[in-house]
Amino acid sequence: MADVTDTPTTPTAPTTQRIPRPGADSRSPEFRLAMGALAGLRRDLFHDAFAYRPLAPMAYDGPVIRRLPAAVRRYAVWTPHAVVAGGALLVLLIGASVYSGALGPVTLVFAAAPAVTVLMTLVRPVLAFWASLASAPFLAVLGGFGGGGPWAPATVAAHLTVLTVVAARTRPRTAFWMWLLTGAYGLFAAAVLGGGYPGDTTALLFVSAVALLVVALAQVRRDAEREVAAQQSVTAVERDRRTLLEERTTIARELHDVVAHHMSVVAIQAEAAPYRVQDPPPELAQAFATIRENAVAALTELRRVLGVVRAEDYEAPDAPQPTLADLDGLLGNVRDAGLEVGLAITGAVRQLPPGVELSAYRITQEALSNALRHAPGASAKVEVAYVLGGLGVRIVNGPARGLRKPAHHPAATGERGLRSPLSDGSGHGLTGMRERVSMLNGEMTTGPTEDGGYEVAVFLPVAKDETV
């Protein structure tokens, strides 16, 4: 009996076969393009052709309307309606002049029908186009113009006006379809009514093409301006949000230094406390050890959080965060930068929580920096009031009296590394002030003064048990 040996076979690469997906469109791109164009025609000129769309008045805050007196503005907003009504009146006069030799009801209808289609654009623009196109052959034949072409003089003016108004009220694609249908009607009506391809259709198509092109370009520009305005609005919102986040990050970094100092003191005091008591109980020693461990853990977490909010170019300060005791040095820097500033302190001076003193210092610093940038040559005054419920700070500067500092001046640039010593480098002005005040549940008012200067008034509440 012979042995049967299996011969190895070489595996073949699997072949990929594309199976048409059920419902997939296998038609050519040209066919899909044509169907899409026809779908656009149906949406623009057939769907909701009888829709009631009254023409809205112009906006009161438009670039032209807002410059007019209030008594004129209330009537000027109806300018588009007056223009359309004037066009209808012109069409009526053209029709009346043609039929002036035979006055009567029929003549009145022939003269008024084209004008009515123009007025119809005020409320039903798409229907006005169809009415103007459908009435043109009847008015041409019944008026005795059938032998010369498919248009009567009044219908030429009316249809041109209707095309322009409807194009202005819809979209450029609709204007193209209306122009194309007008040309198709001209070819068809010329063949039926005789006269070959009449010159009035050619002239109408040329003039309407120019008018519709101008309207389409105006619409494209208007849409582009709206899109740019919307994008600028979104950009401004994002810029404000980014500024707010940067300010909060700056405040978090500064408060980290304050809190870290206190947590370090707690850890050191908890570690040294058992050695100040002779033969402390084990429970007391364990309690102090737990306090120290928690303080060290909290300090570690604070440093970790600071690492998250630290910017790439952030450098830890070499000195402790400033307090109100450092105001004299700040005012000295301000005076060296060219701003005359005075200081008035009222109330019983006492040591406040570090966060309150740091915020008051930074608010004063930013307000004086703003005065240097925006009110050159002015004088300023800083008032600090220690009251029972907290701390009041008021910074007021007079109007500008000198020329602005050059753009490269440290106090005028607002750039990191180029700012004067009195600035903290944030450059976000009132946003940072409001964030600091809001953090402490305080109140802040800002605004111009009667003499043309500017005032910043802040109140930071401090509870009795928070006073250091």
VOPAGU-2260 file (C-alpha; in pm, 1 decimal, decimal comma):
REM VOPAGU-2260
SITE   aa  ch    i         X         Y         Z
SITE  MET   A    0       0,0       0,0       0,0
SITE  ALA   A    1     157,1     326,5    -110,2
SITE  ASP   A    2     201,6     621,2     125,3
SITE  VAL   A    3      10,0     926,5      35,6
SITE  THR   A    4     199,9    1250,1     107,1
SITE  ASP   A    5      23,4    1587,8     121,6
SITE  THR   A    6     189,0    1835,6    -109,9
SITE  PRO   A    7     208,6    2183,8      31,4
SITE  THR   A    8      31,0    2452,8    -159,7
SITE  THR   A    9     137,3    2815,1    -187,6
SITE  PRO   A   10    -120,0    3043,3     -30,0
SITE  THR   A   11    -262,7    3302,9    -263,6
SITE  ALA   A   12    -331,2    3660,8    -169,3
SITE  PRO   A   13    -697,4    3729,7    -106,0
SITE  THR   A   14    -868,2    3935,8    -371,8
SITE  THR   A   15   -1088,5    4227,2    -285,1
SITE  GLN   A   16   -1414,7    4253,9    -471,8
SITE  ARG   A   17   -1614,4    4571,5    -437,0
SITE  ILE   A   18   -1978,3    4490,3    -382,6
SITE  PRO   A   19   -2217,0    4770,8    -466,0
SITE  ARG   A   20   -2377,9    4901,7    -153,6
SITE  PRO   A   21   -2756,9    4873,6    -158,7
SITE  GLY   A   22   -2906,7    5207,6    -254,7
SITE  ALA   A   23   -2573,1    5347,4    -372,2
SITE  ASP   A   24   -2588,6    5603,5    -652,6
SITE  SER   A   25   -2413,9    5453,7    -956,2
SITE  ARG   A   26   -2509,4    5733,5   -1192,1
SITE  SER   A   27   -2250,8    5953,6   -1359,4
SITE  PRO   A   28   -2133,1    6278,4   -1197,5
SITE  GLU   A   29   -2278,5    6476,8   -1487,4
SITE  PHE   A   30   -2620,2    6324,5   -1427,8
SITE  ARG   A   31   -2601,2    6398,9   -1055,8
SITE  LEU   A   32   -2496,4    6756,6   -1133,5
SITE  ALA   A   33   -2792,6    6802,7   -1365,0
SITE  MET   A   34   -3032,6    6655,9   -1111,0
SITE  GLY   A   35   -2889,6    6884,2    -845,2
SITE  ALA   A   36   -2943,7    7185,3   -1071,9
SITE  LEU   A   37   -3303,9    7083,7   -1136,8
SITE  ALA   A   38   -3356,3    7032,9    -765,7
SITE  GLY   A   39   -3227,7    7386,9    -710,6
SITE  LEU   A   40   -3471,5    7513,7    -971,8
SITE  ARG   A   41   -3760,9    7345,3    -793,4
SITE  ARG   A   42   -3657,4    7486,8    -455,8
SITE  ASP   A   43   -3605,7    7839,7    -584,7
SITE  LEU   A   44   -3898,9    7891,0    -823,1
SITE  PHE   A   45   -4157,1    7619,6    -756,7
SITE  HIS   A   46   -4155,1    7537,7    -386,0
SITE  ASP   A   47   -4342,1    7803,9    -191,5
SITE  ALA   A   48   -4397,4    8011,0    -504,8
SITE  PHE   A   49   -4708,4    8155,5    -342,1
SITE  ALA   A   50   -4532,1    8221,0      -9,8
SITE  TYR   A   51   -4615,1    8550,5     157,9
SITE  ARG   A   52   -4284,3    8731,7     212,4
SITE  PRO   A   53   -4339,3    9102,2     277,3
SITE  LEU   A   54   -4043,1    9326,8     218,9
SITE  ALA   A   55   -3905,8    9440,8     554,5
SITE  PRO   A   56   -3807,4    9803,5     612,7
SITE  MET   A   57   -3444,1    9902,6     634,7
SITE  ALA   A   58   -3261,7    9881,2     967,7
SITE  TYR   A   59   -3254,3   10195,2    1181,7
SITE  ASP   A   60   -2885,2   10143,4    1255,5
SITE  GLY   A   61   -2781,1   10111,1     890,9
SITE  PRO   A   62   -2474,8   10298,7     764,2
SITE  VAL   A   63   -2690,8   10564,2     594,2
SITE  ILE   A   64   -3012,0   10567,3     799,4
SITE  ARG   A   65   -2838,0   10626,5    1131,5
SITE  ARG   A   66   -2685,4   10951,4    1003,4
SITE  LEU   A   67   -3026,1   11103,1     930,4
SITE  PRO   A   68   -3235,0   11303,1    1179,8
SITE  ALA   A   69   -3482,6   11104,4    1387,2
SITE  ALA   A   70   -3781,4   11268,1    1217,0
SITE  VAL   A   71   -3651,5   11168,5     872,3
SITE  ARG   A   72   -3527,9   10826,0     979,6
SITE  ARG   A   73   -3875,3   10692,4    1052,0
SITE  TYR   A   74   -3968,9   10749,8     688,7
SITE  ALA   A   75   -3632,5   10672,8     531,2
SITE  VAL   A   76   -3653,2   10307,3     638,0
SITE  TRP   A   77   -3931,1   10261,8     378,2
SITE  THR   A   78   -3704,4   10368,3      91,4
SITE  PRO   A   79   -3706,0   10022,0     -79,4
SITE  HIS   A   80   -4085,1   10022,3     -86,5
SITE  ALA   A   81   -4087,5   10372,6    -234,1
SITE  VAL   A   82   -3839,0   10266,8    -503,4
SITE  VAL   A   83   -4054,0    9968,4    -603,1
SITE  ALA   A   84   -4366,3   10184,2    -605,0
SITE  GLY   A   85   -4185,3   10437,3    -823,9
SITE  GLY   A   86   -4092,2   10159,7   -1066,5
SITE  ALA   A   87   -4454,7   10047,4   -1080,4
SITE  LEU   A   88   -4565,7   10404,5   -1149,5
SITE  LEU   A   89   -4310,6   10433,9   -1431,4
SITE  VAL   A   90   -4437,6   10109,1   -1586,6
SITE  LEU   A   91   -4793,7   10239,0   -1561,3
SITE  LEU   A   92   -4698,0   10561,6   -1738,1
SITE  ILE   A   93   -4523,1   10366,8   -2016,1
SITE  GLY   A   94   -4831,2   10151,0   -2069,2
SITE  ALA   A   95   -5065,1   10451,6   -2062,7
SITE  SER   A   96   -4854,2   10637,9   -2317,9
SITE  VAL   A   97   -4868,0   10341,3   -2558,6
SITE  TYR   A   98   -5246,3   10304,5   -2533,7
SITE  SER   A   99   -5323,6   10674,0   -2506,2
SITE  GLY   A  100   -5513,9   10672,0   -2834,6
SITE  ALA   A  101   -5779,1   10427,4   -2717,6
SITE  LEU   A  102   -5882,9   10484,0   -2361,8
SITE  GLY   A  103   -6114,6   10230,7   -2202,6
SITE  PRO   A  104   -6133,0    9939,8   -1961,0
SITE  VAL   A  105   -5917,8    9715,7   -2182,0
SITE  THR   A  106   -5653,7    9983,5   -2216,2
SITE  LEU   A  107   -5654,5   10032,0   -1839,1
SITE  VAL   A  108   -5596,7    9659,7   -1786,5
SITE  PHE   A  109   -5311,6    9653,6   -2038,0
SITE  ALA   A  110   -5144,8    9948,3   -1864,5
SITE  ALA   A  111   -5209,5    9838,0   -1505,9
SITE  ALA   A  112   -5130,2    9464,8   -1527,4
SITE  PRO   A  113   -4750,0    9507,8   -1565,1
SITE  ALA   A  114   -4748,4    9765,7   -1282,6
SITE  VAL   A  115   -4934,7    9520,5   -1058,0
SITE  THR   A  116   -4665,9    9254,5   -1112,8
SITE  VAL   A  117   -4404,7    9507,1   -1001,9
SITE  LEU   A  118   -4599,4    9585,8    -683,9
SITE  MET   A  119   -4643,3    9213,7    -621,6
SITE  THR   A  120   -4267,4    9183,7    -558,0
SITE  LEU   A  121   -4325,4    9358,7    -224,2
SITE  VAL   A  122   -4520,9    9063,9     -82,1
SITE  ARG   A  123   -4481,3    8757,7    -310,0
SITE  PRO   A  124   -4155,6    8794,2    -507,1
SITE  VAL   A  125   -4144,2    8451,2    -678,3
SITE  LEU   A  126   -4509,6    8467,8    -775,5
SITE  ALA   A  127   -4446,0    8815,8    -918,0
SITE  PHE   A  128   -4185,5    8669,3   -1156,2
SITE  TRP   A  129   -4422,4    8398,7   -1280,1
SITE  ALA   A  130   -4706,6    8651,0   -1316,9
SITE  SER   A  131   -4485,2    8886,8   -1517,2
SITE  LEU   A  132   -4363,0    8605,2   -1742,6
SITE  ALA   A  133   -4709,0    8455,3   -1791,8
SITE  SER   A  134   -4881,3    8786,2   -1866,0
SITE  ALA   A  135   -4624,8    8901,0   -2122,3
SITE  PRO   A  136   -4756,2    8699,3   -2424,3
SITE  PHE   A  137   -5122,7    8788,0   -2355,8
SITE  LEU   A  138   -5046,5    9157,5   -2326,3
SITE  ALA   A  139   -4828,7    9143,7   -2638,8
SITE  VAL   A  140   -5088,6    8963,5   -2851,1
SITE  LEU   A  141   -5396,2    9142,0   -2722,5
SITE  GLY   A  142   -5223,5    9476,2   -2744,1
SITE  GLY   A  143   -5131,0    9429,4   -3103,0
SITE  PHE   A  144   -4756,7    9367,3   -3052,5
SITE  GLY   A  145   -4759,7    8999,2   -3141,4
SITE  GLY   A  146   -4630,4    9050,3   -3489,7
SITE  GLY   A  147   -4319,6    9228,1   -3368,2
SITE  GLY   A  148   -4223,0    9002,2   -3081,1
SITE  PRO   A  149   -4334,8    8856,3   -2750,5
SITE  TRP   A  150   -4293,7    9175,9   -2549,6
SITE  ALA   A  151   -4494,4    9492,3   -2516,6
SITE  PRO   A  152   -4313,1    9811,5   -2415,5
SITE  ALA   A  153   -4472,6    9809,6   -2068,7
SITE  THR   A  154   -4396,2    9440,0   -2008,9
SITE  VAL   A  155   -4029,2    9491,8   -2099,8
SITE  ALA   A  156   -3993,3    9760,0   -1830,3
SITE  ALA   A  157   -4206,0    9562,3   -1584,6
SITE  HIS   A  158   -4019,3    9235,3   -1633,2
SITE  LEU   A  159   -3680,7    9403,4   -1601,0
SITE  THR   A  160   -3792,4    9565,7   -1276,3
SITE  VAL   A  161   -3936,7    9239,7   -1146,5
SITE  LEU   A  162   -3616,1    9049,4   -1225,9
SITE  THR   A  163   -3404,1    9306,3   -1042,7
SITE  VAL   A  164   -3626,3    9326,9    -733,3
SITE  VAL   A  165   -3676,6    8950,4    -702,0
SITE  ALA   A  166   -3303,8    8887,7    -748,4
SITE  ALA   A  167   -3230,2    9136,6    -470,7
SITE  ARG   A  168   -3477,3    8958,0    -242,2
SITE  THR   A  169   -3362,3    8601,7    -313,3
SITE  ARG   A  170   -3023,0    8453,0    -401,8
SITE  PRO   A  171   -2790,9    8470,4    -706,0
SITE  ARG   A  172   -2889,8    8119,4    -813,9
SITE  THR   A  173   -3254,0    8225,2    -834,1
SITE  ALA   A  174   -3154,4    8523,6   -1047,7
SITE  PHE   A  175   -2977,2    8290,2   -1289,7
SITE  TRP   A  176   -3282,8    8064,8   -1322,2
SITE  MET   A  177   -3511,7    8362,9   -1382,6
SITE  TRP   A  178   -3282,0    8499,7   -1651,4
SITE  LEU   A  179   -3259,3    8157,6   -1817,4
SITE  LEU   A  180   -3635,8    8109,2   -1816,8
SITE  THR   A  181   -3681,4    8458,9   -1959,5
SITE  GLY   A  182   -3449,3    8372,8   -2247,6
SITE  ALA   A  183   -3628,0    8040,7   -2305,1
SITE  TYR   A  184   -3962,9    8220,3   -2315,6
SITE  GLY   A  185   -3824,1    8473,1   -2562,6
SITE  LEU   A  186   -3706,7    8195,4   -2798,3
SITE  PHE   A  187   -4030,2    8000,1   -2768,9
SITE  ALA   A  188   -4261,8    8300,0   -2800,7
SITE  ALA   A  189   -4064,9    8435,8   -3098,0
SITE  ALA   A  190   -4109,0    8105,0   -3279,1
SITE  VAL   A  191   -4483,4    8090,5   -3200,8
SITE  LEU   A  192   -4569,8    8456,7   -3247,8
SITE  GLY   A  193   -4341,3    8503,5   -3545,5
SITE  GLY   A  194   -4077,1    8759,4   -3619,2
SITE  GLY   A  195   -3779,5    8532,8   -3567,2
SITE  TYR   A  196   -3561,5    8618,7   -3272,8
SITE  PRO   A  197   -3677,3    8968,0   -3186,6
SITE  GLY   A  198   -3439,3    9241,2   -3091,5
SITE  ASP   A  199   -3637,8    9338,8   -2783,0
SITE  THR   A  200   -3568,6    8996,8   -2623,2
SITE  THR   A  201   -3198,1    9030,4   -2699,1
SITE  ALA   A  202   -3188,5    9377,8   -2547,6
SITE  LEU   A  203   -3389,1    9263,7   -2245,2
SITE  LEU   A  204   -3156,6    8968,5   -2183,6
SITE  PHE   A  205   -2848,6    9189,0   -2210,5
SITE  VAL   A  206   -2976,2    9464,9   -1982,1
SITE  SER   A  207   -3119,0    9217,1   -1730,8
SITE  ALA   A  208   -2793,6    9019,9   -1728,8
SITE  VAL   A  209   -2602,7    9335,2   -1634,5
SITE  ALA   A  210   -2858,3    9429,5   -1368,7
SITE  LEU   A  211   -2868,2    9078,8   -1221,8
SITE  LEU   A  212   -2488,9    9059,4   -1219,1
SITE  VAL   A  213   -2467,7    9385,9   -1024,7
SITE  VAL   A  214   -2730,5    9261,8    -778,0
SITE  ALA   A  215   -2553,5    8925,5    -739,3
SITE  LEU   A  216   -2218,6    9093,2    -671,2
SITE  ALA   A  217   -2383,3    9317,9    -412,2
SITE  GLN   A  218   -2539,6    9013,0    -245,5
SITE  VAL   A  219   -2211,2    8822,9    -242,4
SITE  ARG   A  220   -2036,3    9122,1     -88,1
SITE  ARG   A  221   -2311,9    9164,6     169,8
SITE  ASP   A  222   -2297,7    8796,1     263,1
SITE  ALA   A  223   -1919,5    8814,4     287,3
SITE  GLU   A  224   -1942,5    9117,3     516,0
SITE  ARG   A  225   -2194,1    8936,4     736,2
SITE  GLU   A  226   -1971,8    8630,5     752,2
SITE  VAL   A  227   -1669,9    8843,3     838,4
SITE  ALA   A  228   -1870,7    9026,8    1105,7
SITE  ALA   A  229   -1988,7    8696,8    1251,2
SITE  GLN   A  230   -1634,1    8562,4    1246,2
SITE  GLN   A  231   -1505,9    8877,5    1412,8
SITE  SER   A  232   -1772,7    8842,6    1678,9
SITE  VAL   A  233   -1671,4    8481,9    1742,4
SITE  THR   A  234   -1305,3    8584,4    1746,5
SITE  ALA   A  235   -1378,8    8861,6    1996,6
SITE  VAL   A  236   -1562,6    8617,8    2222,6
SITE  GLU   A  237   -1275,6    8370,7    2202,0
SITE  ARG   A  238   -1026,2    8649,6    2269,7
SITE  ASP   A  239   -1219,6    8760,9    2576,0
SITE  ARG   A  240   -1241,1    8402,2    2696,5
SITE  ARG   A  241    -868,6    8350,8    2645,9
SITE  THR   A  242    -795,2    8677,1    2824,7
SITE  LEU   A  243   -1014,9    8567,5    3114,2
SITE  LEU   A  244    -838,7    8232,4    3139,4
SITE  GLU   A  245    -497,7    8399,3    3129,3
SITE  GLU   A  246    -600,0    8636,6    3405,0
SITE  ARG   A  247    -727,5    8351,8    3620,7
SITE  THR   A  248    -403,7    8162,4    3559,1
SITE  THR   A  249    -202,3    8464,8    3665,8
SITE  ILE   A  250    -408,9    8502,9    3981,5
SITE  ALA   A  251    -372,5    8131,0    4056,3
SITE  ARG   A  252       6,2    8151,8    4024,1
SITE  GLU   A  253      22,5    8452,7    4254,0
SITE  LEU   A  254    -207,9    8304,1    4515,6
SITE  HIS   A  255      -6,5    7982,8    4504,1
SITE  ASP   A  256     292,0    8171,8    4645,5
SITE  VAL   A  257      76,8    8310,1    4926,5
SITE  VAL   A  258     -89,2    7981,0    5015,8
SITE  ALA   A  259     233,6    7784,6    4981,9
SITE  HIS   A  260     401,3    8015,4    5232,6
SITE  HIS   A  261     127,8    7959,2    5490,3
SITE  MET   A  262     124,3    7583,3    5432,9
SITE  SER   A  263     501,7    7574,5    5481,6
SITE  VAL   A  264     462,8    7763,0    5810,3
SITE  VAL   A  265     197,5    7512,3    5922,1
SITE  ALA   A  266     424,7    7219,2    5840,3
SITE  ILE   A  267     722,5    7369,5    6021,1
SITE  GLN   A  268     517,8    7464,0    6328,1
SITE  ALA   A  269     359,3    7118,4    6344,0
SITE  GLU   A  270     702,3    6953,7    6325,7
SITE  ALA   A  271     850,1    7176,9    6596,8
SITE  ALA   A  272     551,3    7174,5    6832,9
SITE  PRO   A  273     622,2    6837,4    7005,7
SITE  TYR   A  274     970,7    6956,6    7099,6
SITE  ARG   A  275     832,8    7257,2    7284,6
SITE  VAL   A  276     636,2    7041,5    7525,7
SITE  GLN   A  277     813,9    6835,5    7788,7
SITE  ASP   A  278     720,0    6467,2    7759,2
SITE  PRO   A  279     427,7    6519,8    7517,5
SITE  PRO   A  280     165,1    6245,0    7514,6
SITE  PRO   A  281     192,1    6004,3    7222,2
SITE  GLU   A  282    -152,0    6111,8    7102,5
SITE  LEU   A  283     -39,5    6476,6    7082,9
SITE  ALA   A  284     279,1    6385,7    6896,1
SITE  GLN   A  285      78,4    6174,5    6653,2
SITE  ALA   A  286    -167,4    6459,0    6597,5
SITE  PHE   A  287     113,1    6703,7    6514,7
SITE  ALA   A  288     271,2    6446,8    6284,2
SITE  THR   A  289     -59,7    6406,4    6102,4
SITE  ILE   A  290     -94,5    6782,6    6069,6
SITE  ARG   A  291     255,3    6804,4    5924,1
SITE  GLU   A  292     191,4    6519,9    5678,9
SITE  ASN   A  293    -130,8    6681,7    5559,0
SITE  ALA   A  294      37,4    7020,1    5519,6
SITE  VAL   A  295     321,2    6869,3    5318,4
SITE  ALA   A  296      74,0    6676,8    5102,3
SITE  ALA   A  297    -131,5    6992,9    5042,8
SITE  LEU   A  298     184,6    7182,3    4953,6
SITE  THR   A  299     279,3    6909,4    4705,9
SITE  GLU   A  300     -62,1    6925,9    4543,0
SITE  LEU   A  301     -39,3    7303,5    4517,8
SITE  ARG   A  302     291,4    7274,0    4334,7
SITE  ARG   A  303     140,5    7014,1    4104,4
SITE  VAL   A  304    -150,1    7244,9    4022,5
SITE  LEU   A  305      91,5    7528,6    3958,6
SITE  GLY   A  306     271,2    7306,1    3710,2
SITE  VAL   A  307     -54,2    7264,6    3519,2
SITE  VAL   A  308    -135,6    7636,2    3498,1
SITE  ARG   A  309     223,0    7753,1    3448,7
SITE  ALA   A  310     290,7    7903,5    3109,2
SITE  GLU   A  311     597,2    7801,5    2908,6
SITE  ASP   A  312     763,7    8138,4    2963,8
SITE  TYR   A  313     662,8    8162,2    3329,7
SITE  GLU   A  314     939,3    8229,2    3576,6
SITE  ALA   A  315     881,8    8197,3    3947,0
SITE  PRO   A  316     919,8    8530,2    4129,1
SITE  ASP   A  317    1240,6    8582,0    4323,8
SITE  ALA   A  318    1065,5    8784,7    4595,8
SITE  PRO   A  319     744,9    8727,0    4792,7
SITE  GLN   A  320     420,8    8856,2    4647,8
SITE  PRO   A  321     371,0    9228,9    4719,6
SITE  THR   A  322     133,7    9370,6    4981,6
SITE  LEU   A  323      -1,6    9713,2    5064,3
SITE  ALA   A  324     317,1    9782,7    5255,2
SITE  ASP   A  325     494,7    9795,6    4917,8
SITE  LEU   A  326     275,1   10075,5    4780,4
SITE  ASP   A  327     543,4   10336,5    4841,5
SITE  GLY   A  328     783,4   10153,0    4613,7
SITE  LEU   A  329     513,9   10118,0    4347,4
SITE  LEU   A  330     431,8   10488,7    4359,5
SITE  GLY   A  331     802,0   10569,2    4335,1
SITE  ASN   A  332     826,4   10369,6    4013,6
SITE  VAL   A  333     517,6   10546,5    3881,5
SITE  ARG   A  334     665,4   10888,1    3952,7
SITE  ASP   A  335     988,9   10787,0    3780,5
SITE  ALA   A  336     782,9   10689,4    3474,7
SITE  GLY   A  337     640,2   11043,5    3455,6
SITE  LEU   A  338     305,5   11024,3    3637,6
SITE  GLU   A  339     246,9   11255,1    3933,3
SITE  VAL   A  340      62,6   11047,7    4191,9
SITE  GLY   A  341     -36,9   11102,5    4552,0
SITE  LEU   A  342    -133,5   10860,2    4827,5
SITE  ALA   A  343    -395,8   10906,1    5098,8
SITE  ILE   A  344    -456,2   10640,9    5367,1
SITE  THR   A  345    -751,1   10663,8    5602,5
SITE  GLY   A  346    -867,8   10441,4    5885,6
SITE  ALA   A  347    -679,0   10219,9    6124,8
SITE  VAL   A  348    -402,6   10052,2    5926,2
SITE  ARG   A  349    -391,8    9680,4    5998,1
SITE  GLN   A  350    -262,2    9368,1    5838,1
SITE  LEU   A  351    -521,7    9206,2    5612,8
SITE  PRO   A  352    -531,0    8856,4    5459,8
SITE  PRO   A  353    -252,0    8812,4    5202,7
SITE  GLY   A  354    -498,6    8753,5    4917,3
SITE  VAL   A  355    -675,0    9083,1    4988,7
SITE  GLU   A  356    -353,1    9281,0    5011,2
SITE  LEU   A  357    -212,9    9120,5    4696,4
SITE  SER   A  358    -532,8    9193,6    4501,1
SITE  ALA   A  359    -543,5    9554,3    4623,2
SITE  TYR   A  360    -181,1    9601,5    4522,5
SITE  ARG   A  361    -231,8    9449,7    4175,7
SITE  ILE   A  362    -546,6    9654,3    4112,4
SITE  THR   A  363    -363,3    9974,2    4204,9
SITE  GLN   A  364     -71,8    9868,2    3987,1
SITE  GLU   A  365    -287,6    9801,4    3681,4
SITE  ALA   A  366    -493,0   10120,7    3725,6
SITE  LEU   A  367    -178,6   10334,9    3741,1
SITE  SER   A  368     -33,3   10151,9    3443,9
SITE  ASN   A  369    -349,8   10229,7    3245,7
SITE  ALA   A  370    -322,5   10594,8    3347,3
SITE  LEU   A  371      33,7   10603,7    3214,4
SITE  ARG   A  372     -67,8   10449,0    2883,3
SITE  HIS   A  373    -392,8   10633,1    2816,9
SITE  ALA   A  374    -355,7   10965,2    3001,2
SITE  PRO   A  375       1,3   11092,5    2946,3
SITE  GLY   A  376      82,8   11404,8    3141,3
SITE  ALA   A  377    -206,5   11356,5    3383,3
SITE  SER   A  378    -187,6   11337,8    3761,2
SITE  ALA   A  379    -332,1   11056,5    3969,8
SITE  LYS   A  380    -432,0   10989,6    4326,7
SITE  VAL   A  381    -454,4   10666,4    4523,3
SITE  GLU   A  382    -685,1   10645,4    4822,9
SITE  VAL   A  383    -674,6   10346,3    5059,6
SITE  ALA   A  384    -943,9   10326,7    5326,0
SITE  TYR   A  385    -932,2   10072,6    5609,4
SITE  VAL   A  386   -1291,9   10036,0    5722,1
SITE  LEU   A  387   -1461,1    9800,9    5962,5
SITE  GLY   A  388   -1593,2    9558,6    5699,7
SITE  GLY   A  389   -1298,9    9551,0    5463,1
SITE  LEU   A  390   -1071,8    9761,6    5245,2
SITE  GLY   A  391   -1159,2   10037,5    4999,7
SITE  VAL   A  392    -924,4   10139,5    4718,3
SITE  ARG   A  393    -982,7   10429,0    4480,3
SITE  ILE   A  394    -752,8   10526,9    4194,6
SITE  VAL   A  395    -845,1   10835,6    3993,9
SITE  ASN   A  396    -647,3   11016,7    3725,9
SITE  GLY   A  397    -708,1   11342,9    3547,5
SITE  PRO   A  398    -736,2   11405,3    3172,9
SITE  ALA   A  399    -438,2   11365,0    2942,5
SITE  ARG   A  400    -231,5   11680,3    2906,5
SITE  GLY   A  401      65,8   11568,9    2702,8
SITE  LEU   A  402     155,9   11374,4    2395,8
SITE  ARG   A  403     136,8   10998,0    2399,3
SITE  LYS   A  404     457,2   10814,4    2468,1
SITE  PRO   A  405     627,7   10654,6    2167,4
SITE  ALA   A  406     523,7   10302,9    2079,0
SITE  HIS   A  407     853,1   10157,6    2201,6
SITE  HIS   A  408     815,7   10312,4    2545,0
SITE  PRO   A  409     782,9   10043,0    2814,8
SITE  ALA   A  410     472,6   10200,8    2962,7
SITE  ALA   A  411     299,6   10220,1    2625,0
SITE  THR   A  412     372,8    9886,4    2464,5
SITE  GLY   A  413     194,5    9644,7    2694,7
SITE  GLU   A  414     431,2    9368,3    2581,9
SITE  ARG   A  415     598,7    9117,8    2807,5
SITE  GLY   A  416     951,0    9218,8    2879,3
SITE  LEU   A  417     894,5    9578,1    2762,2
SITE  ARG   A  418     662,4    9699,4    3034,3
SITE  SER   A  419     763,8    9930,3    3312,6
SITE  PRO   A  420     830,4    9794,4    3662,8
SITE  LEU   A  421     486,7    9908,9    3774,6
SITE  SER   A  422     311,5    9656,7    3548,4
SITE  ASP   A  423     262,4    9288,9    3625,7
SITE  GLY   A  424     285,6    9191,3    3257,9
SITE  SER   A  425     -70,8    9072,7    3213,1
SITE  GLY   A  426    -182,4    9371,9    3009,3
SITE  HIS   A  427    -549,2    9282,4    3037,5
SITE  GLY   A  428    -655,0    9584,7    3242,2
SITE  LEU   A  429   -1008,8    9586,0    3371,7
SITE  THR   A  430   -1057,3    9214,2    3307,1
SITE  GLY   A  431    -791,6    9123,0    3561,3
SITE  MET   A  432    -925,6    9374,8    3811,9
SITE  ARG   A  433   -1276,6    9234,6    3789,8
SITE  GLU   A  434   -1149,4    8878,7    3829,9
SITE  ARG   A  435    -961,6    8968,3    4146,6
SITE  VAL   A  436   -1257,7    9155,3    4291,7
SITE  SER   A  437   -1497,3    8875,0    4199,4
SITE  MET   A  438   -1268,3    8619,3    4361,6
SITE  LEU   A  439   -1296,6    8805,6    4692,0
SITE  ASN   A  440   -1673,7    8875,5    4657,6
SITE  GLY   A  441   -1601,5    9245,1    4637,3
SITE  GLU   A  442   -1746,2    9536,5    4441,4
SITE  MET   A  443   -1590,9    9741,4    4165,1
SITE  THR   A  444   -1700,3   10050,5    3973,4
SITE  THR   A  445   -1516,5   10214,4    3686,1
SITE  GLY   A  446   -1590,2   10504,3    3456,7
SITE  PRO   A  447   -1487,9   10848,3    3336,5
SITE  THR   A  448   -1493,9   11145,9    3569,3
SITE  GLU   A  449   -1653,9   11483,8    3504,8
SITE  ASP   A  450   -1320,2   11648,6    3423,7
SITE  GLY   A  451   -1234,0   11390,5    3155,3
SITE  GLY   A  452   -1026,8   11157,5    3369,9
SITE  TYR   A  453   -1094,5   10803,0    3482,8
SITE  GLU   A  454   -1179,3   10644,3    3815,9
SITE  VAL   A  455   -1147,6   10291,4    3953,1
SITE  ALA   A  456   -1315,3   10225,9    4289,4
SITE  VAL   A  457   -1293,2    9888,0    4461,6
SITE  PHE   A  458   -1421,9    9749,4    4790,5
SITE  LEU   A  459   -1281,7    9419,2    4919,4
SITE  PRO   A  460   -1476,3    9274,0    5215,9
SITE  VAL   A  461   -1282,3    9127,7    5507,5
SITE  ALA   A  462   -1449,5    8943,5    5794,0
SITE  LYS   A  463   -1338,1    9011,2    6149,7
SITE  ASP   A  464   -1193,4    8664,5    6193,2
SITE  GLU   A  465    -990,0    8700,9    5870,5
SITE  THR   A  466    -784,4    8995,5    5992,1
SITE  VAL   A  467    -426,6    8883,5    6050,9
